[in-house]
């Protein structure tokens, strides 16, 4: 008989049946199933949700991203049309601020063809409502994006892509898997007894080391590299992670803004892992793009003029608005908040000018 937890968690019940029938699953498969379930019917953002992202912290974030897009569009020769793409647009907040900040750039709004990569029906409805004037076209995946010059932005998108995990044991790499615990209902981690077929992609290490690969990020990076190299444009990724490939278990779950056990109550918490920026850069450059950065978010926003924009907003702000503006900007750039944890990476076409903020930031 299923436990009470399984009865009230259809995802857990389904995972248990799948594992019982076909055997343990990869961490990537687990993340994919949990992520699809988690985002399908909820708005996870804000104080009432599980986490808050930079666009929700301050309008200045999206405004500076908009300025970045418009500047690079002009560097490209102001192509019309141009694809403006966002991966994982959330509530649509960043794109709203991006488009508002560019409304006075001659010709930009007319040239933009808005494309949003979003699978959640709940979030799609919110995005459609906010961005209806720009007739957004929705996609489940980047593979259906049309060809043409492209400006792509993605904030906290890569960290949610499914990862595979491996543990060094007996002098070789074995994949970590999600299995059923002895009770036959709850989940636990185990190691595949067979050496992993991915071992050739992993470096030498001591027994006990944990490594992570993100095939979805690698595929995305290469696809964007090919698109940008062949069609022109740029991409901007803002996320948290490490600059060089490292060992360690970075898989984490967040529920109500607090850490949550990764295997407990699947589907009730947001699952993410640190981004391996070095691996993503290699994939994008293998496709033909030029990578710039990563920079810290603090450095990137400072170079784009966050202080000047803050001062402009403060000129007409009420005392309460001023406190909100100051608090939001501090959270974006403070090293103790989001300032150094988050990194910013740009992709551009080889031979084109460096994107704004990256003139001296080639890897």
WOURLIN-V494084 format. One record per pair of residues at least 6 apart in sequence whose ideal C-beta (glycine too) atoms are under 8 Angstrom apart, sorted by sequence separation. I is the first residue (numbers start at 1). GAP is how many residues later the second one is. D is the distance in whole Angstrom. If there is no record, write none. Layout:
# WOURLIN-V494084
<<I | GAP | D> <I | GAP | D>>
This chain:
# WOURLIN-V494084
<<6 | 6 | 5> <7 | 6 | 7> <19 | 6 | 6> <38 | 6 | 7> <43 | 6 | 6> <44 | 6 | 5> <45 | 6 | 7> <46 | 6 | 6> <55 | 6 | 5> <73 | 6 | 7> <76 | 6 | 8> <89 | 6 | 6> <102 | 6 | 5> <103 | 6 | 6> <118 | 6 | 5> <139 | 6 | 6> <167 | 6 | 7> <168 | 6 | 8> <180 | 6 | 7> <181 | 6 | 7> <196 | 6 | 8> <205 | 6 | 7> <227 | 6 | 7> <228 | 6 | 7> <253 | 6 | 7> <254 | 6 | 6> <285 | 6 | 6> <331 | 6 | 5> <332 | 6 | 6> <333 | 6 | 4> <348 | 6 | 7> <5 | 7 | 7> <6 | 7 | 5> <18 | 7 | 7> <42 | 7 | 8> <44 | 7 | 7> <45 | 7 | 6> <54 | 7 | 5> <55 | 7 | 5> <102 | 7 | 7> <166 | 7 | 5> <167 | 7 | 6> <180 | 7 | 7> <181 | 7 | 4> <228 | 7 | 7> <252 | 7 | 7> <253 | 7 | 4> <284 | 7 | 6> <293 | 7 | 8> <330 | 7 | 7> <331 | 7 | 6> <332 | 7 | 7> <348 | 7 | 6> <354 | 7 | 7> <45 | 8 | 6> <86 | 8 | 7> <116 | 8 | 8> <128 | 8 | 6> <166 | 8 | 7> <179 | 8 | 7> <180 | 8 | 7> <203 | 8 | 8> <253 | 8 | 7> <260 | 8 | 7> <295 | 8 | 8> <313 | 8 | 8> <314 | 8 | 6> <317 | 8 | 6> <354 | 8 | 7> <73 | 9 | 6> <86 | 9 | 5> <118 | 9 | 6> <127 | 9 | 6> <166 | 9 | 5> <167 | 9 | 6> <178 | 9 | 6> <179 | 9 | 6> <202 | 9 | 5> <253 | 9 | 5> <260 | 9 | 4> <262 | 9 | 7> <346 | 9 | 5> <6 | 10 | 7> <15 | 10 | 8> <46 | 10 | 6> <99 | 10 | 7> <128 | 10 | 8> <165 | 10 | 7> <166 | 10 | 6> <178 | 10 | 8> <179 | 10 | 7> <252 | 10 | 7> <281 | 10 | 4> <2 | 11 | 6> <45 | 11 | 6> <116 | 11 | 6> <127 | 11 | 8> <164 | 11 | 6> <165 | 11 | 4> <178 | 11 | 7> <179 | 11 | 5> <202 | 11 | 7> <224 | 11 | 5> <251 | 11 | 6> <253 | 11 | 8> <314 | 11 | 6> <346 | 11 | 8> <177 | 12 | 7> <201 | 12 | 6> <313 | 12 | 5> <314 | 12 | 8> <346 | 12 | 5> <99 | 13 | 8> <176 | 13 | 6> <177 | 13 | 6> <255 | 13 | 6> <344 | 13 | 7> <84 | 14 | 8> <124 | 14 | 6> <176 | 14 | 8> <177 | 14 | 7> <255 | 14 | 4> <15 | 15 | 7> <69 | 15 | 7> <116 | 15 | 8> <176 | 15 | 6> <177 | 15 | 6> <198 | 15 | 6> <254 | 15 | 6> <255 | 15 | 7> <310 | 15 | 6> <175 | 16 | 7> <176 | 16 | 8> <253 | 16 | 4> <254 | 16 | 5> <310 | 16 | 8> <114 | 17 | 7> <174 | 17 | 5> <175 | 17 | 5> <253 | 17 | 7> <277 | 17 | 5> <15 | 18 | 7> <174 | 18 | 5> <253 | 18 | 5> <254 | 18 | 7> <14 | 19 | 8> <95 | 19 | 8> <174 | 19 | 7> <252 | 19 | 7> <310 | 19 | 5> <114 | 20 | 4> <116 | 20 | 5> <118 | 20 | 6> <174 | 20 | 7> <251 | 20 | 7> <252 | 20 | 6> <95 | 21 | 8> <114 | 21 | 7> <115 | 21 | 7> <116 | 21 | 7> <117 | 21 | 8> <118 | 21 | 8> <119 | 21 | 5> <174 | 21 | 6> <175 | 21 | 5> <251 | 21 | 8> <252 | 21 | 7> <11 | 22 | 7> <112 | 22 | 7> <114 | 22 | 5> <115 | 22 | 5> <116 | 22 | 5> <117 | 22 | 5> <169 | 22 | 6> <173 | 22 | 7> <174 | 22 | 6> <251 | 22 | 5> <307 | 22 | 8> <11 | 23 | 7> <114 | 23 | 7> <115 | 23 | 8> <116 | 23 | 7> <117 | 23 | 7> <172 | 23 | 5> <173 | 23 | 5> <175 | 23 | 7> <250 | 23 | 5> <306 | 23 | 6> <113 | 24 | 7> <115 | 24 | 6> <117 | 24 | 7> <167 | 24 | 6> <172 | 24 | 8> <250 | 24 | 4> <117 | 25 | 6> <173 | 25 | 7> <11 | 26 | 5> <173 | 26 | 4> <306 | 26 | 7> <80 | 27 | 7> <89 | 27 | 5> <172 | 27 | 6> <306 | 27 | 7> <84 | 28 | 5> <89 | 28 | 8> <117 | 28 | 8> <65 | 29 | 6> <69 | 29 | 6> <78 | 29 | 6> <82 | 29 | 5> <84 | 29 | 7> <86 | 29 | 8> <88 | 29 | 7> <89 | 29 | 6> <173 | 29 | 5> <78 | 30 | 8> <80 | 30 | 7> <81 | 30 | 6> <82 | 30 | 6> <83 | 30 | 5> <84 | 30 | 5> <85 | 30 | 5> <86 | 30 | 6> <87 | 30 | 5> <88 | 30 | 7> <115 | 30 | 6> <166 | 30 | 6> <246 | 30 | 8> <62 | 31 | 7> <66 | 31 | 7> <70 | 31 | 8> <74 | 31 | 8> <80 | 31 | 4> <81 | 31 | 7> <82 | 31 | 7> <84 | 31 | 7> <85 | 31 | 7> <86 | 31 | 7> <115 | 31 | 8> <245 | 31 | 5> <301 | 31 | 6> <302 | 31 | 7> <62 | 32 | 4> <65 | 32 | 8> <66 | 32 | 4> <70 | 32 | 5> <73 | 32 | 8> <79 | 32 | 7> <81 | 32 | 5> <83 | 32 | 6> <85 | 32 | 7> <91 | 32 | 7> <95 | 32 | 7> <99 | 32 | 8> <166 | 32 | 7> <242 | 32 | 6> <301 | 32 | 6> <61 | 33 | 7> <62 | 33 | 7> <65 | 33 | 5> <66 | 33 | 7> <69 | 33 | 7> <78 | 33 | 7> <90 | 33 | 7> <113 | 33 | 8> <166 | 33 | 8> <241 | 33 | 4> <242 | 33 | 8> <245 | 33 | 5> <56 | 34 | 8> <62 | 34 | 7> <63 | 34 | 5> <66 | 34 | 7> <67 | 34 | 6> <89 | 34 | 7> <92 | 34 | 6> <96 | 34 | 5> <164 | 34 | 7> <176 | 34 | 8> <240 | 34 | 6> <241 | 34 | 3> <242 | 34 | 7> <243 | 34 | 6> <244 | 34 | 5> <245 | 34 | 6> <298 | 34 | 8> <55 | 35 | 7> <56 | 35 | 7> <62 | 35 | 3> <63 | 35 | 7> <66 | 35 | 3> <67 | 35 | 7> <70 | 35 | 4> <73 | 35 | 6> <91 | 35 | 5> <92 | 35 | 4> <95 | 35 | 8> <96 | 35 | 7> <99 | 35 | 7> <113 | 35 | 8> <240 | 35 | 7> <241 | 35 | 6> <242 | 35 | 7> <243 | 35 | 7> <297 | 35 | 7> <298 | 35 | 4> <61 | 36 | 7> <62 | 36 | 5> <65 | 36 | 8> <66 | 36 | 5> <91 | 36 | 7> <95 | 36 | 6> <166 | 36 | 6> <171 | 36 | 7> <211 | 36 | 6> <212 | 36 | 8> <239 | 36 | 5> <241 | 36 | 6> <242 | 36 | 8> <297 | 36 | 7> <298 | 36 | 8> <53 | 37 | 6> <56 | 37 | 6> <63 | 37 | 7> <64 | 37 | 8> <92 | 37 | 8> <93 | 37 | 8> <168 | 37 | 5> <170 | 37 | 7> <210 | 37 | 6> <212 | 37 | 8> <298 | 37 | 7> <55 | 38 | 4> <59 | 38 | 5> <62 | 38 | 8> <63 | 38 | 4> <70 | 38 | 5> <73 | 38 | 7> <89 | 38 | 5> <92 | 38 | 4> <168 | 38 | 7> <169 | 38 | 6> <173 | 38 | 7> <209 | 38 | 5> <210 | 38 | 6> <212 | 38 | 6> <55 | 39 | 4> <62 | 39 | 7> <91 | 39 | 7> <92 | 39 | 6> <168 | 39 | 5> <169 | 39 | 8> <210 | 39 | 5> <212 | 39 | 8> <54 | 40 | 8> <168 | 40 | 6> <167 | 41 | 7> <168 | 41 | 4> <297 | 41 | 6> <298 | 41 | 4> <55 | 42 | 7> <167 | 42 | 7> <168 | 42 | 8> <203 | 42 | 8> <205 | 42 | 6> <297 | 42 | 6> <298 | 42 | 6> <167 | 43 | 5> <168 | 43 | 8> <237 | 43 | 8> <296 | 43 | 6> <297 | 43 | 7> <166 | 44 | 7> <167 | 44 | 8> <296 | 44 | 5> <297 | 44 | 8> <300 | 44 | 4> <45 | 45 | 6> <165 | 45 | 6> <166 | 45 | 5> <297 | 45 | 4> <299 | 45 | 8> <45 | 46 | 6> <165 | 46 | 7> <166 | 46 | 7> <296 | 46 | 7> <297 | 46 | 7> <165 | 47 | 5> <166 | 47 | 7> <296 | 47 | 6> <297 | 47 | 6> <43 | 48 | 7> <164 | 48 | 7> <295 | 48 | 7> <296 | 48 | 7> <163 | 49 | 5> <164 | 49 | 5> <294 | 49 | 4> <295 | 49 | 5> <163 | 50 | 7> <164 | 50 | 8> <293 | 50 | 7> <294 | 50 | 6> <163 | 51 | 5> <164 | 51 | 7> <243 | 51 | 6> <293 | 51 | 6> <294 | 51 | 4> <162 | 52 | 7> <293 | 52 | 5> <304 | 52 | 6> <161 | 53 | 5> <292 | 53 | 7> <293 | 53 | 6> <303 | 53 | 7> <304 | 53 | 5> <162 | 54 | 6> <235 | 54 | 8> <291 | 54 | 7> <292 | 54 | 4> <303 | 54 | 4> <87 | 55 | 7> <98 | 55 | 7> <161 | 55 | 4> <291 | 55 | 7> <292 | 55 | 7> <158 | 56 | 8> <161 | 56 | 5> <291 | 56 | 6> <292 | 56 | 7> <85 | 57 | 8> <290 | 57 | 7> <300 | 57 | 5> <217 | 58 | 7> <221 | 58 | 8> <225 | 58 | 7> <229 | 58 | 6> <230 | 58 | 7> <289 | 58 | 4> <290 | 58 | 5> <299 | 58 | 8> <94 | 59 | 7> <158 | 59 | 5> <161 | 59 | 7> <214 | 59 | 7> <217 | 59 | 7> <221 | 59 | 5> <225 | 59 | 4> <228 | 59 | 8> <229 | 59 | 3> <238 | 59 | 6> <289 | 59 | 7> <290 | 59 | 7> <85 | 60 | 6> <220 | 60 | 8> <221 | 60 | 7> <224 | 60 | 6> <225 | 60 | 6> <227 | 60 | 8> <228 | 60 | 7> <229 | 60 | 6> <289 | 60 | 7> <290 | 60 | 5> <94 | 61 | 6> <212 | 61 | 6> <214 | 61 | 8> <218 | 61 | 6> <221 | 61 | 8> <222 | 61 | 5> <225 | 61 | 6> <226 | 61 | 4> <228 | 61 | 5> <289 | 61 | 7> <83 | 62 | 7> <158 | 62 | 8> <212 | 62 | 8> <214 | 62 | 7> <217 | 62 | 7> <218 | 62 | 7> <221 | 62 | 3> <222 | 62 | 7> <225 | 62 | 2> <226 | 62 | 6> <238 | 62 | 8> <288 | 62 | 7> <290 | 62 | 8> <292 | 62 | 6> <295 | 62 | 7> <83 | 63 | 7> <217 | 63 | 5> <220 | 63 | 8> <221 | 63 | 4> <224 | 63 | 7> <225 | 63 | 5> <284 | 63 | 5> <292 | 63 | 6> <295 | 63 | 7> <212 | 64 | 7> <219 | 64 | 8> <222 | 64 | 6> <223 | 64 | 7> <225 | 64 | 4> <281 | 64 | 7> <83 | 65 | 5> <85 | 65 | 6> <87 | 65 | 7> <90 | 65 | 8> <214 | 65 | 7> <218 | 65 | 4> <221 | 65 | 8> <222 | 65 | 4> <224 | 65 | 7> <280 | 65 | 7> <293 | 65 | 6> <82 | 66 | 7> <83 | 66 | 7> <84 | 66 | 8> <85 | 66 | 7> <86 | 66 | 7> <87 | 66 | 8> <88 | 66 | 6> <213 | 66 | 8> <217 | 66 | 7> <221 | 66 | 7> <277 | 66 | 6> <292 | 66 | 4> <295 | 66 | 6> <81 | 67 | 7> <82 | 67 | 5> <83 | 67 | 4> <84 | 67 | 5> <85 | 67 | 4> <86 | 67 | 5> <87 | 67 | 4> <88 | 67 | 8> <81 | 68 | 8> <82 | 68 | 7> <83 | 68 | 7> <85 | 68 | 7> <86 | 68 | 7> <88 | 68 | 7> <275 | 68 | 8> <277 | 68 | 6> <293 | 68 | 5> <79 | 69 | 8> <82 | 69 | 6> <83 | 69 | 8> <88 | 69 | 4> <292 | 69 | 5> <294 | 69 | 8> <79 | 70 | 4> <87 | 70 | 4> <292 | 70 | 6> <293 | 70 | 7> <291 | 71 | 8> <292 | 71 | 7> <88 | 72 | 7> <152 | 72 | 7> <290 | 72 | 8> <291 | 72 | 6> <76 | 73 | 6> <189 | 74 | 7> <188 | 75 | 7> <187 | 76 | 4> <150 | 77 | 6> <186 | 77 | 7> <73 | 78 | 6> <142 | 78 | 6> <150 | 78 | 7> <43 | 79 | 6> <72 | 79 | 6> <158 | 79 | 6> <187 | 79 | 7> <39 | 80 | 7> <40 | 80 | 6> <41 | 80 | 8> <42 | 80 | 6> <43 | 80 | 7> <143 | 80 | 7> <147 | 80 | 7> <157 | 80 | 7> <159 | 80 | 5> <39 | 81 | 4> <40 | 81 | 7> <41 | 81 | 6> <142 | 81 | 6> <150 | 81 | 6> <152 | 81 | 7> <154 | 81 | 7> <158 | 81 | 5> <159 | 81 | 6> <40 | 82 | 7> <69 | 82 | 5> <142 | 82 | 7> <145 | 82 | 8> <149 | 82 | 6> <150 | 82 | 8> <151 | 82 | 6> <152 | 82 | 7> <153 | 82 | 7> <154 | 82 | 7> <156 | 82 | 7> <157 | 82 | 7> <159 | 82 | 7> <281 | 82 | 6> <36 | 83 | 7> <39 | 83 | 8> <43 | 83 | 7> <147 | 83 | 8> <148 | 83 | 6> <149 | 83 | 4> <150 | 83 | 4> <151 | 83 | 6> <152 | 83 | 4> <153 | 83 | 5> <154 | 83 | 5> <155 | 83 | 5> <156 | 83 | 6> <158 | 83 | 7> <39 | 84 | 7> <69 | 84 | 7> <147 | 84 | 6> <149 | 84 | 5> <150 | 84 | 8> <151 | 84 | 8> <152 | 84 | 7> <154 | 84 | 7> <155 | 84 | 7> <156 | 84 | 8> <165 | 84 | 7> <150 | 85 | 8> <154 | 85 | 8> <178 | 85 | 7> <165 | 86 | 7> <65 | 88 | 6> <163 | 88 | 7> <65 | 90 | 8> <55 | 100 | 6> <243 | 100 | 7> <54 | 101 | 6> <240 | 101 | 5> <53 | 102 | 6> <54 | 102 | 8> <240 | 102 | 5> <241 | 102 | 6> <53 | 103 | 5> <239 | 103 | 7> <240 | 103 | 7> <238 | 104 | 6> <239 | 104 | 7> <238 | 105 | 7> <238 | 106 | 5> <239 | 106 | 8> <237 | 107 | 7> <236 | 108 | 7> <237 | 108 | 5> <236 | 109 | 8> <237 | 109 | 8> <160 | 110 | 8> <163 | 110 | 5> <236 | 110 | 5> <237 | 110 | 8> <160 | 111 | 7> <235 | 111 | 7> <160 | 112 | 5> <234 | 112 | 6> <235 | 112 | 4> <159 | 113 | 4> <234 | 113 | 6> <159 | 114 | 6> <234 | 114 | 5> <159 | 115 | 7> <233 | 115 | 8> <234 | 115 | 8> <156 | 116 | 8> <159 | 116 | 5> <233 | 116 | 7> <158 | 117 | 5> <232 | 117 | 5> <234 | 118 | 8> <228 | 119 | 6> <236 | 119 | 7> <228 | 120 | 7> <229 | 120 | 6> <232 | 120 | 8> <228 | 121 | 5> <229 | 121 | 7> <234 | 121 | 5> <158 | 122 | 7> <225 | 122 | 7> <224 | 123 | 6> <35 | 125 | 6> <35 | 127 | 7> <32 | 130 | 5> <31 | 131 | 4> <30 | 132 | 8> <31 | 132 | 7> <29 | 133 | 7> <28 | 134 | 4> <27 | 135 | 7> <28 | 135 | 6> <27 | 136 | 6> <28 | 136 | 5> <27 | 137 | 6> <26 | 138 | 6> <27 | 138 | 5> <30 | 148 | 5> <26 | 149 | 6> <27 | 149 | 6> <29 | 149 | 8> <27 | 150 | 7> <83 | 150 | 7> <26 | 151 | 6> <27 | 151 | 7> <82 | 151 | 7> <25 | 152 | 6> <26 | 152 | 7> <24 | 153 | 4> <25 | 153 | 5> <79 | 153 | 7> <24 | 154 | 6> <24 | 155 | 4> <23 | 156 | 8> <24 | 156 | 8> <76 | 156 | 6> <76 | 157 | 7> <19 | 159 | 7> <19 | 160 | 6> <20 | 160 | 6> <19 | 161 | 5> <72 | 161 | 8> <72 | 162 | 5> <15 | 163 | 8> <16 | 164 | 6> <20 | 164 | 7> <24 | 166 | 6> <69 | 167 | 8> <16 | 168 | 7> <19 | 168 | 8> <24 | 168 | 7> <68 | 168 | 6> <16 | 169 | 6> <16 | 171 | 8> <65 | 171 | 7> <15 | 172 | 7> <12 | 173 | 8> <12 | 174 | 8> <12 | 175 | 7> <6 | 179 | 5> <3 | 180 | 8> <5 | 180 | 7> <5 | 181 | 7> <3 | 182 | 5> <2 | 183 | 7> <3 | 183 | 8> <54 | 184 | 7> <28 | 187 | 7> <28 | 188 | 8> <51 | 203 | 5> <50 | 204 | 5> <50 | 205 | 6> <52 | 205 | 8> <50 | 206 | 6> <51 | 206 | 6> <50 | 207 | 7> <50 | 219 | 7> <51 | 219 | 6> <31 | 220 | 8> <50 | 220 | 5> <27 | 224 | 7> <44 | 226 | 6> <37 | 229 | 7> <38 | 229 | 5> <37 | 230 | 4> <38 | 230 | 8> <38 | 231 | 7> <34 | 232 | 5> <38 | 232 | 6> <33 | 233 | 8> <34 | 233 | 6> <38 | 233 | 7> <30 | 236 | 8> <35 | 236 | 6> <68 | 236 | 6> <34 | 237 | 6> <64 | 237 | 6> <67 | 237 | 6> <67 | 238 | 8> <31 | 240 | 5> <61 | 240 | 7> <64 | 240 | 4> <60 | 241 | 8> <64 | 241 | 7> <31 | 242 | 8> <64 | 242 | 6> <54 | 243 | 7> <64 | 245 | 7> <60 | 246 | 6> <63 | 246 | 6> <60 | 249 | 5> <60 | 250 | 6> <15 | 251 | 6> <12 | 253 | 7> <60 | 253 | 7> <12 | 254 | 5> <11 | 255 | 5> <12 | 255 | 7> <9 | 256 | 6> <11 | 256 | 4> <9 | 257 | 7> <9 | 258 | 7> <9 | 259 | 8> <5 | 260 | 7> <60 | 265 | 8> <58 | 267 | 7> <60 | 268 | 7> <59 | 269 | 8> <60 | 269 | 6> <58 | 270 | 3> <57 | 271 | 5> <58 | 271 | 6> <61 | 271 | 6> <60 | 272 | 7> <58 | 273 | 7> <57 | 274 | 5> <58 | 274 | 6> <57 | 275 | 6> <72 | 276 | 8> <76 | 276 | 7> <75 | 277 | 7> <54 | 278 | 6> <75 | 278 | 5> <75 | 280 | 8> <57 | 281 | 8> <72 | 283 | 5> <54 | 284 | 6> <71 | 284 | 8> <72 | 284 | 7> <71 | 285 | 5> <68 | 287 | 7> <54 | 288 | 7> <68 | 288 | 5> <67 | 289 | 7> <68 | 289 | 7>>
